[in-house]
Amino acid sequence: MMIWAGVSFSHCTEIEIVLSSGLNSVRYIEILSQHVFPMHDRIGRGFLLMQENAHPHTAQNIRRFLRLNDITTH
């Protein structure tokens, strides 16, 4: 089991529990849609998604999904 969450200076997401099957890019898109997009909308300009280099974070479909949804990453 893994726990995923997002935080900023003034906002935080709900905790998301990822079962033992692990995090893949399809599940990560679900998490981004449920948690990151609302935070992006609340924060507005200057929003920057910081993530590590885990495969689900760097998969081609994730990079494309983020680019199409105007989410800047670091």
C-alpha positions in Angstrom: 0.0 0.0 0.0 1.1 3.5 -0.8 -0.2 6.9 0.3 -0.3 9.9 -2.1 -1.1 13.5 -1.1 -0.4 17.0 -2.4 0.5 20.1 -0.3 1.3 23.7 -0.9 1.7 26.7 1.4 -2.0 27.3 1.6 -3.7 24.2 0.3 -3.6 20.4 0.6 -5.4 17.6 -1.1 -7.1 14.7 0.5 -5.0 11.6 1.1 -5.3 9.0 -1.6 -4.5 5.3 -0.7 -3.0 3.3 -3.6 -3.5 -0.4 -3.0 -0.7 -3.0 -3.3 -1.1 -3.3 -7.0 0.8 0.0 -7.2 0.6 3.2 -9.0 0.5 3.1 -12.8 0.0 6.0 -15.2 -3.7 5.3 -15.6 -4.3 5.5 -11.8 -2.1 8.5 -11.6 -4.3 10.3 -14.2 -7.3 9.6 -12.0 -5.4 11.1 -9.0 -4.4 14.1 -10.9 -7.9 14.7 -12.1 -9.5 14.3 -8.7 -6.9 16.2 -6.6 -4.4 18.2 -8.6 -6.8 19.9 -11.0 -9.0 21.4 -8.3 -5.8 22.6 -6.5 -4.5 24.1 -9.7 -7.8 25.9 -10.1 -7.7 27.3 -6.6 -4.1 28.4 -6.7 -4.2 29.8 -10.3 -1.2 31.4 -11.9 2.1 30.2 -10.7 0.9 26.6 -9.9 3.8 24.2 -10.3 3.4 20.5 -9.9 6.5 19.0 -8.3 6.9 15.3 -8.6 9.7 12.7 -8.4 11.0 10.7 -11.3 8.9 7.6 -10.6 7.8 5.9 -13.8 4.1 6.8 -13.4 5.1 10.5 -13.1 7.3 10.4 -16.2 5.3 8.2 -18.6 4.7 9.6 -22.0 0.9 9.6 -21.5 1.3 11.5 -18.2 3.5 14.2 -19.8 1.1 14.6 -22.7 -1.9 14.7 -20.2 -0.3 17.4 -18.1 0.7 19.4 -21.2 -2.8 19.3 -22.7 -4.2 20.5 -19.3 -1.7 23.3 -18.9 -0.1 21.8 -15.8 3.5 23.0 -15.4 5.9 20.5 -13.7 9.3 20.6 -12.2 
